[in-house]
Amino acid sequence: MILHLARTWVQNDRDWSKAYHASNDAGRERVPADLFPANVEVNRVGVASWRAVIKEPTLLRRIADLAVPALIVTGSEEIRPDWPLRQLAHLLPNARFESIEGAEHHLELTRPDELRRLLRGFLDALPVDGRHQAKISVTVRAKPGSTSPPSSTPPSPSSATNSPRT
């Protein structure tokens, strides 16, 4: 199973970068005040690894050969252009693309109920092999410092259908 939430993927396009920076410079990305601090070293290592992976000659073929179910989620107000995510959804044979209307970058903090609904639907649609019952719980954590408890969706029986591509 692949789950992809509102991030860049296999592109390294100048137009994408230009659109992102123009939106960011215009102040369109709101970062929650109580968001945990970024780990600069982890980000540096992750970006370096990504830059190496996207240059692999067989990358797109390997992605297209992945037969696992995939859910790709973004927000309609995400300042990062979504066309790479849509391309990825069409490249993967068992992928579904979803955009949460009105949501920005931090889906888990700003739209936890909608995100939970999409995740629950995706997970419920995963096939069960008959020997094992899927026991999956979707938990979206409350904002750091919040007094609200995390909300959770209890496990439910999985259906035997795959999610359609969109």
C-alpha positions as CSV (number, residue, x, y, z in Angstrom):
1,M,0.0,0.0,0.0
2,I,1.2,3.5,-0.9
3,L,-0.1,6.6,0.8
4,H,1.0,9.9,-0.6
5,L,0.0,13.2,1.1
6,A,0.5,16.6,-0.6
7,R,4.2,16.4,-1.3
8,T,6.4,16.5,-4.4
9,W,7.1,13.3,-6.2
10,V,9.2,12.4,-9.3
11,Q,9.4,15.8,-10.9
12,N,12.1,18.3,-10.7
13,D,10.5,20.9,-12.9
14,R,11.4,24.6,-12.9
15,D,7.7,25.6,-13.5
16,W,6.6,23.7,-10.4
17,S,9.3,25.4,-8.4
18,K,8.4,28.8,-9.8
19,A,4.7,28.3,-9.0
20,Y,5.5,27.1,-5.5
21,H,7.8,30.0,-4.7
22,A,5.5,32.6,-6.1
23,S,2.6,31.3,-4.0
24,N,4.8,31.0,-0.9
25,D,6.2,34.5,-1.4
26,A,2.7,35.8,-1.7
27,G,2.0,34.4,1.8
28,R,-0.5,31.7,0.6
29,E,0.9,29.0,2.8
30,R,-0.2,29.3,6.4
31,V,1.9,27.3,8.8
32,P,0.0,26.5,12.1
33,A,1.7,28.4,15.0
34,D,1.8,25.2,17.1
35,L,3.4,23.0,14.5
36,F,6.4,21.1,15.6
37,P,9.7,22.6,14.5
38,A,11.3,21.3,11.3
39,N,14.2,18.9,11.5
40,V,16.6,20.6,9.1
41,E,19.0,17.6,8.9
42,V,16.3,15.1,8.1
43,N,15.0,17.5,5.4
44,R,18.5,17.9,3.9
45,V,19.0,14.1,3.8
46,G,15.6,13.5,2.4
47,V,16.0,16.1,-0.4
48,A,19.4,14.7,-1.3
49,S,18.0,11.2,-1.5
50,W,15.0,12.4,-3.6
51,R,17.4,14.2,-6.0
52,A,19.3,11.0,-6.6
53,V,16.2,8.8,-7.0
54,I,14.5,11.0,-9.6
55,K,17.5,10.7,-11.9
56,E,17.3,6.9,-12.0
57,P,16.6,5.9,-15.7
58,T,14.1,3.1,-14.8
59,L,12.2,5.1,-12.1
60,L,9.0,5.7,-14.1
61,R,8.9,2.0,-15.3
62,R,9.4,0.8,-11.7
63,I,6.6,3.0,-10.5
64,A,4.2,1.9,-13.3
65,D,5.0,-1.7,-12.4
66,L,3.9,-1.3,-8.8
67,A,0.7,-3.3,-8.4
68,V,-0.1,-2.1,-4.8
69,P,-3.1,0.1,-4.1
70,A,-2.2,3.8,-3.7
71,L,-4.1,6.8,-2.4
72,I,-2.7,10.2,-3.2
73,V,-4.2,13.1,-1.2
74,T,-3.7,16.8,-1.5
75,G,-5.7,20.0,-0.6
76,S,-7.3,22.2,-3.2
77,E,-5.5,25.2,-1.6
78,E,-2.1,23.6,-1.4
79,I,0.4,26.0,-2.9
80,R,2.4,23.2,-4.4
81,P,1.1,22.5,-7.9
82,D,-0.8,19.2,-8.0
83,W,0.0,18.1,-11.6
84,P,2.9,15.8,-10.5
85,L,0.5,14.1,-8.1
86,R,-2.1,13.6,-10.8
87,Q,0.5,12.2,-13.1
88,L,1.6,9.8,-10.4
89,A,-2.0,8.7,-9.9
90,H,-2.3,7.9,-13.6
91,L,1.1,6.2,-13.7
92,L,0.3,3.8,-10.8
93,P,-2.1,1.0,-12.0
94,N,-4.1,0.9,-8.7
95,A,-4.1,4.6,-7.7
96,R,-6.7,7.0,-6.7
97,F,-6.2,10.8,-6.5
98,E,-8.2,12.9,-4.0
99,S,-8.2,16.6,-3.4
100,I,-9.8,17.9,-0.2
101,E,-11.7,21.1,-1.1
102,G,-10.5,24.2,0.7
103,A,-7.6,22.3,2.4
104,E,-4.1,23.7,2.5
105,H,-0.8,21.8,3.1
106,H,-1.2,20.5,6.6
107,L,-4.2,18.2,6.0
108,E,-3.8,16.3,9.2
109,L,-4.0,19.5,11.2
110,T,-6.5,21.6,9.2
111,R,-8.9,18.9,7.8
112,P,-8.5,15.8,10.0
113,D,-12.1,14.6,9.6
114,E,-12.0,14.7,5.8
115,L,-8.6,13.1,5.7
116,R,-9.7,10.4,8.1
117,R,-12.8,9.7,5.9
118,L,-10.6,9.3,2.8
119,L,-8.1,7.1,4.6
120,R,-10.8,4.9,6.2
121,G,-12.5,4.5,2.8
122,F,-9.2,3.6,1.1
123,L,-8.2,1.1,3.9
124,D,-11.7,-0.5,4.0
125,A,-11.5,-1.1,0.2
126,L,-8.2,-3.0,0.5
127,P,-8.7,-6.7,-0.3
128,V,-8.5,-9.2,2.5
129,D,-6.9,-12.6,1.6
130,G,-9.5,-14.6,3.6
131,R,-7.0,-15.8,6.2
132,H,-6.5,-12.5,7.9
133,Q,-9.0,-9.9,8.9
134,A,-7.8,-6.4,8.4
135,K,-7.4,-4.7,11.7
136,I,-6.6,-1.1,10.9
137,S,-7.3,2.0,12.9
138,V,-7.0,5.5,11.5
139,T,-5.9,8.0,14.1
140,V,-5.4,11.7,13.4
141,R,-3.5,13.3,16.2
142,A,-4.7,16.5,17.8
143,K,-2.6,19.6,17.3
144,P,0.5,19.7,19.5
145,G,-0.4,21.4,22.8
146,S,-4.2,20.9,22.2
147,T,-6.4,19.7,25.0
148,S,-8.5,17.8,22.5
149,P,-8.0,14.0,22.5
150,P,-6.9,12.4,19.2
151,S,-9.8,11.2,17.2
152,S,-9.9,7.7,15.9
153,T,-12.0,5.6,13.6
154,P,-12.4,2.0,14.9
155,P,-11.5,-0.9,12.6
156,S,-14.3,-2.1,10.3
157,P,-14.5,-5.1,8.0
158,S,-12.8,-4.6,4.7
159,S,-14.6,-5.1,1.5
160,A,-13.1,-7.0,-1.4
161,T,-13.2,-4.2,-3.9
162,N,-10.4,-1.9,-5.1
163,S,-10.8,1.8,-5.2
164,P,-11.4,3.3,-8.6
165,R,-8.8,5.5,-10.2
166,T,-9.8,9.2,-10.6
